[in-house]
Amino acid sequence: METTITKARACKTSAELYALAEELSQAVSDSEEGLERAEYAFDWAAIEHYVGLVAHWKYLYKTIYGWARDLDEKEVYEFDELKIQWELKNGLSL
């Protein structure tokens, strides 16, 4: 978990965070599939293992997706601000 959070904190753009969130989404799906297989096999040890994995990956996915969304909003706001400044500087009407 710490490695993934460190990797996410190194991301500079929302696109990088969204890409990482997509990887985590795949890990969630894989863990859910493993949980389903364990349930059909009535393998309680495997069920316990996969429940932990699903929780782990979902937590990371939701956290990093939220960071990506927040950064995306910030990037859009900053772009809009730069656009307004450029238009004002160049005498263009809004």
Protein Blocks (a to p, Z undefined) as FASTA:
>chain_A
ZZmmmmmmmpmbfklmmmmmmmmmmmmmmmmmmmmmmmmnopaklmmmmmmmmmmmmmmm
mmmmmmmmmmmmmmmmmmmmmmmmmmmmnopaZZ
